[in-house]
Amino acid sequence: MILRPYYHFPLLFVPLAHGLPRDTCTALASGLQLENTTIISASHIPSAGTVTTMGVCQSQAAVSSPICRVQFVVNTTSTSAVFAEAWLPDTWYGRYLTVGNGGLGGCIDYSNLDYGASLHFATIGSNNGHDGMDGHTFLNNPEVINDFAFRAIHVSTLIGKQIVQAYYGSPHQKSYYLGCSTGGRQGTQSALKFPEDFDGIVAGAPATDWNHLVGLGAMLARYIGAPNASTSPSFISADLWELVAAEILAQCDELDGVRDGIITEPDACDFRPEALLCSGNGTAGCLSIAQVEALRKIYQPLYGVEGQLLYPRPDPGCEADGNTASVLNGTVVSFSNDWFKYAIYNDTGYDFSNFSIQDIALADSMNPGGISTFDGNFSEFRDRGGKFLTYHGRRDEVCRVSLSSVLNRSNDL
């Protein structure tokens, strides 16, 4: 029975052996006692190589510098747990780093664990409370959703800092966070909910306004016929998307006065899909009325049941990115599918046949785990001297760059 499942994790450890990094490291496995936490293993890795990983996401990970590798699990409640690793470099300058996750966020980011440790940061990464990149573990498990939405980064950071202090014999001097997409949302959530956790946050392409983001993903699929796209007159094939991309570039490339194959300012692009409409009996290299109407919907902002803005439109030009095929291929993109199926409806048979903005309104009203990450302010984080750095790519096929500007304005960054 977990008596105190949430956020207070006092440091309770016996003195550790001192000497070689190897001895100090391995002593952590038996000598470190942290509330609700089990040290799975602690081993010193003296040189570059590969290690076997935890979880189903990958089997091995590269290590490029000497580290003490600590694997641990934090029981956040009686029905949820966060698995994490600390990579502690032999040469340390007092800097601490937590790295985030991506997508549905059940994979430890071993690449950035190694990146941080190679730059002499004591670096911690977690599986965000579940194993793997799909959302099936959300089904009837609200505490796993809580870990995903707000808790995993916080508790792994609290425990990670205590492991760092135990290993090096002194606390960190500065604490940082690094993440992109879901990781950007996690960094934003950290600044809003736990402003004491980090001195500096890099929150790239943040997947904030989560319920509207995943709702838009489902609506884009519906516009082109999901879940029965193969028989829908609105479906747009991959070959036709190449035609659409070329037409958007032709219409909007020279808005900046230069024909250079780049849409410099997508916000100024007023794409006219009717230019692609078939004429007469032609069917090759053109679109039907139903397909043109689907494009009109895709390249408009998403509005809610009361006419309020839910999410900005996809940037004209993003369809030219190969990754956009995962969003505009006539199937509901995985993160939207899993969120509504397992977190909102708790129904493994839900098939999106009647999905609409009403379903997004339901997700808003539920907001499991406070996942939205789109309210509050950064004043406490700012007033304690915290620095928040965010960036966004204009061809991001999932998180719209215009959302970041809305986030910045609404939270007075």
Legacy VTK file of the C-alpha trace (Angstrom):
# vtk DataFile Version 3.0
C-alpha trace
ASCII
DATASET POLYDATA
POINTS 413 float
0.000 0.000 0.000
1.454 3.370 -1.035
0.688 5.781 1.796
2.104 8.995 0.365
1.870 8.688 -3.407
2.568 12.115 -4.694
5.306 14.714 -4.624
7.333 14.772 -1.416
10.434 12.608 -1.625
12.850 13.302 1.255
16.451 12.153 0.950
17.122 9.131 3.197
20.405 7.379 2.455
23.260 5.802 4.307
26.831 7.063 3.739
28.278 5.784 0.487
31.716 4.428 -0.213
34.121 6.994 -1.654
36.974 6.494 -4.054
36.816 5.443 -7.674
33.652 6.431 -9.614
32.970 2.723 -10.093
32.796 2.053 -6.360
30.743 5.135 -5.569
28.362 4.331 -8.397
27.682 0.692 -7.585
27.173 1.605 -3.912
24.066 3.547 -4.898
22.186 0.326 -5.617
22.270 -0.790 -1.989
23.050 2.372 -0.058
20.445 4.800 -1.388
16.946 4.786 0.071
14.371 7.171 -1.404
10.672 7.261 -0.596
8.487 5.256 -2.995
11.584 4.557 -5.092
13.524 1.424 -5.940
17.032 1.579 -7.391
16.956 -1.159 -10.029
20.664 -1.046 -10.816
23.703 1.203 -10.659
26.763 0.549 -12.786
29.783 2.508 -13.924
30.419 2.590 -17.683
34.056 3.615 -18.157
34.118 4.162 -21.931
31.999 4.555 -25.032
29.840 1.633 -26.065
26.252 0.412 -25.970
23.960 -0.628 -23.150
20.774 -2.673 -22.933
17.754 -0.460 -22.313
14.585 -0.627 -20.237
11.188 -0.921 -21.899
9.922 -1.933 -25.334
10.914 1.147 -27.330
14.464 0.078 -28.200
16.824 -2.688 -27.208
20.137 -0.808 -27.013
21.411 2.716 -26.564
24.748 4.366 -27.283
26.958 5.730 -24.511
29.605 8.170 -25.689
31.317 9.192 -22.433
32.153 7.662 -19.015
29.087 7.682 -16.758
27.485 6.212 -13.694
24.209 4.764 -14.961
21.399 4.498 -12.409
18.097 2.834 -13.293
15.194 3.413 -10.909
11.422 3.289 -10.572
9.184 5.691 -8.641
5.762 4.450 -7.493
3.605 7.539 -7.986
0.429 5.796 -6.716
-0.656 2.246 -6.033
-1.620 1.876 -9.720
1.103 3.886 -11.466
4.870 4.118 -11.657
7.574 5.996 -13.518
10.698 4.196 -14.750
13.734 6.424 -15.248
17.476 6.555 -15.672
20.165 8.909 -14.423
23.330 9.192 -16.503
25.950 10.842 -14.297
29.176 11.896 -16.054
32.560 11.299 -14.436
33.373 14.957 -15.066
30.593 17.124 -13.620
30.335 20.902 -13.315
27.260 21.122 -11.107
24.630 21.202 -13.850
21.491 19.063 -13.797
19.290 18.226 -16.827
15.940 16.466 -17.244
14.997 15.404 -20.776
11.401 14.971 -21.945
9.484 12.623 -24.203
7.714 12.666 -27.571
4.360 11.650 -29.024
2.372 9.652 -26.497
5.523 9.704 -24.472
6.312 6.211 -23.117
9.944 5.987 -24.239
13.027 7.099 -22.343
14.944 9.513 -24.579
18.275 7.706 -24.565
19.695 9.889 -27.317
19.326 13.041 -25.241
20.399 11.228 -22.077
23.686 10.564 -23.825
23.786 14.078 -25.298
23.359 15.702 -21.901
25.864 13.447 -20.157
28.421 14.003 -22.921
28.221 17.733 -22.152
28.815 16.981 -18.454
25.227 17.468 -17.302
23.900 14.996 -14.733
21.015 13.894 -16.966
17.736 12.171 -16.119
15.104 10.759 -18.479
11.914 8.807 -17.785
9.279 6.751 -19.597
6.655 9.334 -18.552
4.674 6.748 -16.620
4.018 4.053 -19.224
5.924 1.784 -21.566
5.769 2.292 -25.340
4.486 4.906 -27.758
0.799 3.983 -27.825
-1.891 4.928 -25.319
-3.454 1.567 -24.465
-2.216 1.848 -20.861
-4.462 4.908 -20.408
-7.519 2.652 -20.609
-9.386 2.872 -17.272
-6.197 4.070 -15.578
-6.438 7.766 -14.649
-3.250 7.709 -12.584
-1.205 6.661 -15.615
-2.796 9.603 -17.447
-1.794 11.871 -14.552
1.812 10.717 -14.893
1.704 11.417 -18.625
-0.048 14.771 -18.245
1.930 16.409 -15.451
3.505 14.191 -12.816
6.252 12.016 -14.319
8.676 14.825 -15.149
8.201 16.347 -11.709
8.742 13.227 -9.607
11.627 11.935 -11.714
13.257 15.349 -11.322
12.814 15.352 -7.531
14.297 11.876 -7.246
16.945 12.548 -9.888
18.282 15.542 -7.997
18.604 13.447 -4.852
20.483 10.734 -6.709
22.831 13.403 -8.084
23.510 14.750 -4.613
24.137 11.280 -3.233
26.599 10.407 -6.004
28.601 13.611 -6.168
28.347 14.531 -2.500
26.923 17.973 -3.245
23.701 19.332 -4.770
23.424 20.673 -8.296
24.065 24.364 -8.899
21.727 24.874 -11.862
18.822 22.797 -13.116
17.654 22.624 -16.740
15.042 20.930 -18.890
15.167 19.946 -22.579
12.283 18.600 -24.656
10.436 18.935 -27.956
6.800 18.358 -29.055
5.300 16.404 -26.138
8.567 17.271 -24.444
7.859 20.935 -25.176
4.461 20.566 -23.528
6.096 18.899 -20.534
8.534 21.784 -20.192
5.699 24.287 -20.406
3.733 22.350 -17.794
6.782 22.351 -15.530
7.080 26.142 -15.688
3.360 26.540 -14.971
2.866 23.916 -12.240
6.303 23.373 -10.727
8.274 26.614 -11.195
10.898 25.556 -8.638
11.992 22.486 -10.610
14.152 24.187 -13.255
16.218 27.330 -13.695
16.063 27.086 -17.483
13.662 25.329 -19.848
14.004 24.614 -23.567
10.483 23.743 -24.760
10.644 23.073 -28.486
7.522 22.900 -30.706
5.325 22.495 -27.616
2.265 20.258 -28.008
0.226 22.538 -25.767
-3.535 22.964 -26.013
-3.439 19.179 -26.168
-7.142 18.356 -26.431
-7.559 20.706 -29.389
-4.365 19.447 -31.003
-5.455 15.803 -30.938
-8.971 16.884 -31.881
-7.645 18.635 -34.970
-5.685 15.508 -35.888
-8.912 13.542 -35.906
-10.830 16.238 -37.798
-8.194 16.399 -40.560
-8.653 12.674 -41.090
-12.429 13.041 -41.108
-12.241 15.770 -43.774
-10.711 13.275 -46.193
-12.990 10.378 -45.342
-11.707 8.583 -42.247
-12.410 5.997 -41.036
-13.572 4.812 -44.487
-11.293 6.899 -46.677
-10.917 4.310 -49.426
-14.568 4.724 -50.371
-14.886 8.442 -49.673
-15.152 10.975 -52.543
-13.175 13.398 -50.341
-10.093 11.217 -50.067
-6.860 12.746 -51.368
-4.150 10.247 -52.271
-0.413 10.714 -51.800
0.011 11.485 -55.517
-2.647 14.179 -55.326
-1.013 15.684 -52.247
2.088 16.232 -54.377
-0.146 18.131 -56.807
-1.603 20.170 -53.939
1.856 20.988 -52.565
3.046 22.195 -55.974
-0.032 24.404 -56.392
0.332 25.958 -52.930
3.965 26.738 -53.661
3.010 28.250 -57.032
0.387 30.478 -55.430
2.398 31.632 -52.422
6.125 31.402 -53.203
6.403 34.972 -54.498
4.460 36.666 -51.712
7.807 37.903 -50.408
8.834 39.123 -53.857
11.273 36.290 -54.509
10.654 32.980 -56.298
12.941 30.701 -54.340
10.898 27.589 -53.623
10.121 28.780 -50.087
6.894 30.104 -48.581
8.507 32.611 -46.257
5.335 33.688 -44.493
2.630 31.009 -44.588
0.219 33.217 -42.624
-0.026 35.466 -45.702
-0.845 32.541 -48.001
-4.525 32.521 -48.961
-4.572 29.196 -50.768
-7.321 28.874 -53.415
-7.935 25.130 -53.849
-10.475 25.768 -56.629
-7.504 26.318 -58.934
-7.131 22.528 -58.896
-10.753 21.771 -59.750
-11.210 19.479 -62.731
-12.886 21.039 -65.756
-15.201 19.264 -68.164
-14.735 15.512 -68.083
-11.098 15.692 -67.012
-9.971 13.620 -64.021
-6.177 13.528 -64.346
-3.970 16.039 -62.547
-6.927 17.772 -60.910
-9.385 17.439 -58.021
-13.084 16.778 -57.713
-15.510 19.159 -56.021
-15.523 16.977 -52.901
-11.714 17.007 -52.729
-11.566 20.783 -53.192
-14.076 21.241 -50.372
-11.961 18.964 -48.170
-8.962 21.214 -48.817
-10.995 24.282 -47.867
-11.731 22.693 -44.497
-8.145 21.537 -43.955
-6.634 24.970 -44.549
-9.032 26.814 -42.261
-8.712 27.236 -38.481
-10.735 24.816 -36.395
-13.671 26.424 -34.593
-15.728 25.024 -31.719
-19.397 24.533 -30.988
-19.770 28.182 -29.975
-17.707 29.534 -32.844
-14.581 29.951 -30.712
-11.122 29.297 -32.129
-9.965 25.839 -31.138
-6.776 25.496 -33.148
-4.921 27.381 -35.900
-4.943 26.016 -39.427
-2.095 23.919 -40.794
0.489 26.154 -42.415
0.259 26.097 -46.223
3.479 24.387 -47.217
3.536 21.834 -44.410
1.947 19.278 -46.751
5.228 19.202 -48.712
6.968 17.577 -45.737
7.087 13.803 -46.066
6.073 13.344 -42.439
2.714 14.983 -43.148
1.614 11.697 -44.704
1.074 10.405 -41.167
-1.589 13.075 -40.624
-3.181 13.452 -44.072
-3.431 9.863 -45.268
-7.089 9.141 -44.519
-6.512 7.409 -41.173
-6.770 8.995 -37.741
-3.237 9.772 -36.597
-2.143 7.516 -33.735
-1.955 10.087 -30.953
-5.476 11.317 -31.723
-6.781 7.776 -32.073
-5.335 6.603 -28.782
-6.200 9.687 -26.758
-9.889 9.618 -27.640
-10.167 5.838 -27.618
-8.357 5.129 -24.339
-8.350 8.370 -22.321
-11.633 10.068 -23.289
-14.050 7.269 -24.161
-12.350 4.262 -22.509
-13.682 2.266 -25.427
-11.372 0.036 -27.445
-14.013 -0.225 -30.178
-14.422 3.502 -30.774
-13.940 4.077 -34.538
-14.408 7.840 -35.203
-17.303 7.279 -37.631
-19.217 10.188 -36.118
-16.330 12.216 -34.715
-16.959 15.972 -34.697
-16.247 19.141 -32.748
-18.736 17.871 -30.151
-16.195 15.206 -29.216
-13.515 17.854 -28.820
-15.873 19.767 -26.513
-16.205 16.614 -24.416
-12.422 16.265 -24.205
-12.264 19.906 -23.088
-14.794 19.320 -20.346
-12.896 16.272 -19.068
-9.311 17.519 -19.613
-7.792 14.359 -18.078
-4.828 15.119 -15.866
-5.000 18.803 -16.798
-3.396 17.729 -20.081
-4.367 20.865 -21.997
-1.371 22.870 -20.690
-2.930 26.090 -21.907
-3.883 28.132 -18.873
-2.176 29.811 -15.940
0.841 32.061 -16.245
4.609 31.979 -15.984
4.933 34.770 -13.423
6.237 32.617 -10.559
8.769 30.916 -12.814
9.798 34.289 -14.276
9.987 36.050 -10.894
12.397 33.477 -9.492
14.681 34.146 -12.463
13.659 31.198 -14.634
14.437 31.338 -18.349
12.030 29.820 -20.894
13.240 29.252 -24.451
10.861 27.995 -27.129
11.149 27.551 -30.896
9.067 26.105 -33.698
9.531 24.856 -37.264
7.154 26.164 -39.915
6.763 22.759 -41.574
5.788 20.945 -38.389
3.139 18.486 -39.523
1.637 17.980 -36.059
2.049 21.028 -33.815
1.239 24.247 -35.637
3.793 27.018 -35.269
1.020 29.603 -34.982
-0.037 27.907 -31.748
3.290 28.820 -30.142
2.632 32.504 -30.808
-0.810 32.132 -29.221
0.787 30.412 -26.212
3.355 33.180 -25.848
0.748 35.953 -26.034
-1.742 34.259 -23.710
0.830 33.554 -21.020
2.794 36.812 -21.214
6.152 35.213 -21.933
LINES 1 414
413 0 1 2 3 4 5 6 7 8 9 10 11 12 13 14 15 16 17 18 19 20 21 22 23 24 25 26 27 28 29 30 31 32 33 34 35 36 37 38 39 40 41 42 43 44 45 46 47 48 49 50 51 52 53 54 55 56 57 58 59 60 61 62 63 64 65 66 67 68 69 70 71 72 73 74 75 76 77 78 79 80 81 82 83 84 85 86 87 88 89 90 91 92 93 94 95 96 97 98 99 100 101 102 103 104 105 106 107 108 109 110 111 112 113 114 115 116 117 118 119 120 121 122 123 124 125 126 127 128 129 130 131 132 133 134 135 136 137 138 139 140 141 142 143 144 145 146 147 148 149 150 151 152 153 154 155 156 157 158 159 160 161 162 163 164 165 166 167 168 169 170 171 172 173 174 175 176 177 178 179 180 181 182 183 184 185 186 187 188 189 190 191 192 193 194 195 196 197 198 199 200 201 202 203 204 205 206 207 208 209 210 211 212 213 214 215 216 217 218 219 220 221 222 223 224 225 226 227 228 229 230 231 232 233 234 235 236 237 238 239 240 241 242 243 244 245 246 247 248 249 250 251 252 253 254 255 256 257 258 259 260 261 262 263 264 265 266 267 268 269 270 271 272 273 274 275 276 277 278 279 280 281 282 283 284 285 286 287 288 289 290 291 292 293 294 295 296 297 298 299 300 301 302 303 304 305 306 307 308 309 310 311 312 313 314 315 316 317 318 319 320 321 322 323 324 325 326 327 328 329 330 331 332 333 334 335 336 337 338 339 340 341 342 343 344 345 346 347 348 349 350 351 352 353 354 355 356 357 358 359 360 361 362 363 364 365 366 367 368 369 370 371 372 373 374 375 376 377 378 379 380 381 382 383 384 385 386 387 388 389 390 391 392 393 394 395 396 397 398 399 400 401 402 403 404 405 406 407 408 409 410 411 412
